[in-house]
Amino acid sequence: MSSGGNDNAGAAQRWRESIMQTYGTPPVELVSGSGCEVTDVEGHTYLDLLGGIAVNVLGHAHPAVTRAVSEQIATLGHVSNFYSHEPELRLAERLLTLIGAPDNGRVFFCNSGSEANEAAFKIARRTGRPGVVAASEGFHGRTMGALALTGQPTKREPFEPLPSGVEHVPFGDTAALEAAVNEETAAIVLEPVQGEAGIVIPPEGYLRSAREIADRAGALLILDEVQTGIGRTGHWFAFQREGVLPDVLTLAKGLGGGLPLGACVGIGEAAAMLNPGQHATTFGGNPVCCAAALAVLDTIESEQLLRHGAGLGEELVTMIERLGHPLVAEVRGAGMLIAVELNEKLASVVVETARQRGYLLNPVRPDAVRLAPPLVLERQQAQRFVRDLGEVLSEALAMSTGGEEGTR
C-alpha cells in the first residue's frame, strides 16, 4: 500500500487504496475549520456552503460545541443504554418541549438518520397494519428498512428484496396520497421538503392534508426531518410552518452539531409502541453527543439563528435569481436549504468550478446544485459567493460547449 504524498493527490491515492469505494474519491483532504470556512492539506481555504450535508449548523469548531464536548468527554464519555445520564435526559426533555409534546412524547436516541427511520418503520409495524405510503423521490436512508421507504429505484434495486408493503406516490400530490391510504395503511412517511431529490418544496397545505388523511384512516403520520430539522428551514422543525404535529418525527444531521446523533420521537400512542427488547442501539444517546446537541440548541436560541437563517436564506435565493444567468432554470429555498436548478446537466461541473474558486457545494442532482450552509453564515460571505457565482456558472457553461466566454 502506497503512503501517498502530503497533498490532495496523495490523500486521494490513499483513499482509493484503503476506503471502500461507496462515495467516489474526494478531491481534497480537509484538515481544519473555523466558522463557515475550512482549509485543506495544501493550505487552500474554502467557504463551506454544504455544512457536512446540513450537519454543521453552527459551522466548524464553534466555541459552544467545543466547550460542551470537551467538558463532557472529561467527565463521562459512554455508559450504554443500561444507565441514564443528565445530558440525555435534558436533551429529550428539551426536544419534546420544542416539538410541542412535553407531556405525551418519548424519544429514542440513535446515531444517524437511517437508524431514526428504521425505528420509525418498526413503530409503523407495531400498529399491526401491513402497508406504508411514502413519496416518490423521497430519501430516508441506506439501511434496508429506510431504503424500502426511499422512493428512488436506482438506490433500492441493487438490494432487493427489501421489506415489503411500501407504496410510493408522487410528492406533493394530495389526491394521490389520499387514494393510496386505506384501513390497511400503518403510516404515511414524508419529508416536509425533499432534500436529496433537489430541495423539492410541496404545495402550501400539503402536510395539513397529509395529517387529515392519516387521521381519517387511523394511520400514523411519520415526518422525516433528518435534513430539515434543527432550524434548517427557519423553524425548529419544518412541520411547524403548517401548524401540524406528526405522530413520529425523525431527526439527525444538525442535531449533534457535527457529532453522530439521531432521534426518533414518538408522540401520543406512537410513543409507547416499542417495548423493552424490541429496539436498541449501543451508542444511542451517548453523553458527549447529547452534550453537543444541547449546546447546539442553546446557541440557536441565544443567537436567534432561526430568524437569521430564514432571512439570509431568502436573501440568497433572491440574489441568485437576480443574476439572471442563462444556465439557471430555477432557485428553490426553505431557509438555509437551497437548490439552484440548471438548464443543463452540469451540476458536477459547476461544483468543481466553484471549488477551484474556494466554495464547497453539492451536485444533489445532475441538473441541480445544493446549498446547506451553516446557520451562522454571514451576510458578507453570502454576498461574496453570489458575486462569484455568475462567473462560476459562465465558466461551467463554456466548458460544456467548448467556448471561451466566461472563462478566465
Residue pairs with C-beta under 8 A, 6 or more apart in sequence:
1 17
1 18
2 13
2 14
2 17
3 10
3 14
4 10
4 11
4 12
4 13
4 14
4 17
5 13
6 41
7 41
7 42
8 27
8 28
8 29
8 40
8 41
8 42
11 26
11 28
11 29
11 41
12 25
12 26
12 27
12 29
15 25
15 26
16 25
27 352
27 355
28 40
28 41
28 42
28 44
28 46
28 355
29 40
29 41
30 38
30 39
30 40
30 41
31 39
31 40
31 41
32 38
32 39
32 60
32 61
33 39
33 48
33 59
33 60
33 61
34 59
34 60
34 61
35 59
35 60
35 61
35 62
35 374
35 376
36 47
36 48
36 49
36 51
36 59
36 60
36 373
36 374
36 376
36 377
36 378
36 381
37 45
37 46
37 47
37 48
37 60
38 45
38 46
38 48
38 60
38 360
39 45
39 46
40 46
44 358
45 358
46 355
46 358
46 359
46 360
47 358
47 359
47 360
47 381
47 384
47 385
48 56
48 59
48 60
48 360
48 373
48 374
49 359
49 360
49 361
49 371
49 372
49 373
49 377
49 385
50 360
50 361
50 362
50 370
50 371
50 372
50 373
51 57
51 59
51 372
51 373
51 374
52 253
52 258
53 227
53 253
53 362
53 372
54 195
54 227
54 232
54 253
54 254
54 337
54 372
55 253
55 254
55 256
55 257
55 258
56 254
56 257
56 258
56 374
57 230
57 231
57 232
57 254
57 257
57 296
57 300
57 305
57 374
57 375
57 376
58 64
58 65
58 257
58 296
58 299
58 300
58 374
58 375
58 376
59 374
59 376
59 377
60 258
60 374
62 257
62 295
62 299
62 376
64 295
64 296
64 298
64 299
65 257
65 258
65 292
65 295
65 296
65 299
67 295
68 291
68 292
68 294
68 295
69 259
69 288
69 291
69 292
69 295
71 291
72 87
72 287
72 288
72 291
72 292
73 288
75 287
76 85
76 287
77 286
77 287
77 288
78 283
78 286
78 287
78 288
79 85
79 287
80 282
81 280
81 281
81 282
81 284
81 285
85 285
85 287
85 290
87 287
87 290
87 291
87 294
88 109
88 285
88 287
88 290
90 290
90 294
91 107
91 109
91 285
91 290
91 293
91 294
91 297
92 106
92 107
92 109
93 102
94 294
94 297
95 107
95 251
95 263
95 265
96 102
96 105
96 106
96 107
96 265
98 236
98 237
98 297
99 105
99 236
99 237
99 245
99 249
99 265
99 267
100 240
100 245
101 245
101 265
101 267
101 268
104 267
104 268
104 271
105 265
105 266
105 267
105 268
105 271
106 265
106 266
106 271
106 272
107 263
107 264
107 265
107 266
108 116
108 119
108 263
108 264
108 265
108 266
108 274
108 279
108 284
109 261
109 262
109 263
109 281
109 284
109 285
109 290
110 116
110 119
110 252
110 261
110 262
110 263
110 264
110 281
110 284
111 260
111 261
111 262
111 281
111 283
111 284
112 141
112 252
112 260
112 262
113 140
113 141
113 146
113 224
113 226
113 227
113 250
113 251
113 252
113 253
113 262
114 140
114 141
114 142
114 143
114 146
114 262
115 141
115 143
115 252
115 262
115 264
115 281
115 284
116 226
116 250
116 251
116 252
116 262
116 263
116 264
117 140
117 141
117 143
117 145
117 146
117 149
117 189
117 224
117 226
117 250
117 264
118 141
118 143
118 145
118 146
119 250
119 264
119 274
119 279
120 187
120 189
120 222
120 224
120 248
120 250
120 264
121 132
121 145
121 146
121 148
121 149
121 163
121 189
122 145
122 274
122 278
122 279
123 187
123 220
123 222
123 248
123 264
123 266
123 270
123 273
123 274
124 132
124 186
124 187
124 189
124 220
124 222
124 248
125 186
126 273
126 274
126 278
127 186
127 187
127 219
127 220
127 273
128 186
129 183
129 184
129 185
129 186
129 219
130 164
130 165
130 184
130 186
131 165
131 166
131 167
131 182
131 184
131 185
131 186
132 149
132 165
132 166
132 167
132 185
132 186
132 187
132 188
132 189
133 166
133 167
133 168
133 169
133 177
133 180
133 181
133 185
133 187
133 188
133 189
133 219
134 140
134 149
134 150
134 151
134 166
134 167
134 168
134 169
134 188
134 189
134 190
135 151
135 168
135 169
135 170
135 171
135 189
135 190
135 191
135 194
136 151
136 168
136 169
136 170
136 171
137 151
137 152
137 171
137 194
137 197
137 200
138 149
138 150
138 151
138 152
138 168
138 171
138 189
138 190
138 191
138 194
138 197
138 224
139 150
139 151
139 152
139 155
139 191
139 194
139 195
139 196
139 197
140 146
140 147
140 149
140 150
140 189
140 191
140 224
140 226
141 147
141 149
141 150
141 226
142 155
144 159
144 162
144 163
145 162
145 163
147 155
147 156
147 159
147 162
148 156
148 162
148 163
148 164
148 166
149 166
149 189
150 156
151 168
151 171
152 196
152 197
156 162
165 186
167 180
169 176
169 177
169 179
169 180
170 176
171 190
171 194
171 197
171 200
171 202
172 200
172 202
172 203
172 206
174 203
174 205
174 206
174 209
174 210
174 213
177 188
177 209
177 210
177 213
178 209
178 213
181 188
181 213
181 214
181 217
181 219
182 217
183 217
183 218
185 217
185 219
186 219
186 220
187 214
187 219
187 220
187 221
187 222
187 247
187 248
188 210
188 213
188 214
188 219
188 220
188 221
188 222
189 222
189 224
190 207
190 210
190 221
190 222
190 223
190 224
191 223
191 224
191 225
191 227
191 228
192 202
192 207
192 223
192 225
192 228
192 233
192 237
192 238
192 239
192 241
193 199
193 200
193 201
193 202
193 227
193 228
193 233
193 238
193 334
193 337
194 200
195 227
195 228
195 337
195 364
195 370
195 372
196 227
196 364
197 364
197 365
198 332
198 339
198 341
198 364
198 365
198 368
198 370
199 332
199 333
199 334
199 337
199 338
199 339
199 364
199 368
199 370
200 332
201 332
201 334
204 242
205 242
206 242
207 223
207 239
207 242
207 244
208 242
208 243
208 244
210 221
210 244
211 221
211 244
211 245
211 246
213 219
214 220
214 221
214 247
220 247
220 248
220 270
221 244
221 246
221 247
221 248
222 246
222 247
222 248
222 249
222 250
223 237
223 238
223 239
223 246
223 248
223 249
223 250
224 250
225 237
225 238
225 239
225 249
225 250
225 251
226 250
226 251
226 252
226 253
226 262
227 253
227 337
227 372
228 237
228 238
228 334
228 337
229 236
229 237
229 238
229 249
229 251
229 253
229 254
229 255
230 236
230 237
230 251
230 253
230 254
230 255
230 296
230 297
230 300
231 254
231 300
231 305
231 306
231 309
231 335
231 375
232 238
232 254
232 309
232 334
232 335
232 336
232 337
232 372
232 375
233 241
233 310
233 334
233 335
233 336
233 337
234 241
234 306
234 307
234 309
234 310
234 313
234 334
234 335
234 336
235 241
235 306
235 310
235 335
236 306
237 249
238 334
239 245
239 246
239 249
245 267
246 267
247 266
247 267
247 268
247 269
247 270
248 264
248 265
248 266
248 267
248 270
249 263
249 264
249 265
249 267
250 262
250 263
250 264
250 265
251 262
251 263
251 264
251 265
252 261
252 262
252 263
254 296
255 261
255 262
255 263
255 293
255 296
256 289
256 292
256 293
256 296
257 292
257 293
257 295
257 296
258 292
259 288
259 289
259 292
259 293
260 283
260 289
261 286
261 289
261 290
261 292
261 293
262 284
266 272
266 273
266 274
299 305
300 306
300 375
303 376
305 375
305 376
308 375
308 376
309 335
309 336
309 375
310 335
312 336
312 377
312 379
312 382
313 333
313 334
313 335
313 336
313 337
313 338
314 333
315 379
315 382
316 333
316 338
316 371
316 382
316 386
317 331
317 332
317 333
317 338
319 382
319 383
319 386
320 328
320 331
320 338
320 340
320 386
320 389
321 328
321 331
323 386
323 389
323 390
323 393
325 389
325 390
325 393
325 394
326 343
326 397
327 342
327 343
327 344
327 346
327 350
327 393
327 394
327 396
327 397
328 340
328 341
328 342
328 343
328 393
329 341
329 342
329 343
329 367
330 340
330 341
331 338
331 339
331 340
331 341
332 338
332 339
332 341
333 339
336 371
336 372
336 373
336 374
336 375
336 377
337 370
337 371
337 372
338 370
338 371
338 372
339 364
339 368
339 369
339 370
339 371
340 350
340 368
340 369
340 371
341 367
341 368
342 350
342 367
342 368
342 369
343 367
344 367
344 397
344 400
345 366
345 367
346 367
346 396
346 397
346 400
347 363
347 364
347 365
347 366
347 367
347 368
347 369
348 363
348 366
349 396
349 399
349 400
350 361
350 363
350 369
350 392
350 393
350 396
351 361
351 362
351 363
351 369
353 392
353 395
353 396
353 399
354 360
354 361
354 388
354 389
354 392
355 361
357 388
357 391
357 392
359 385
359 388
359 392
361 369
361 370
361 371
362 369
362 370
362 371
362 372
363 369
363 370
364 370
373 382
391 406
391 408
393 406
394 405
394 406
394 407
395 406
395 407
395 408
397 406
398 404
398 405
398 406
398 407
399 407
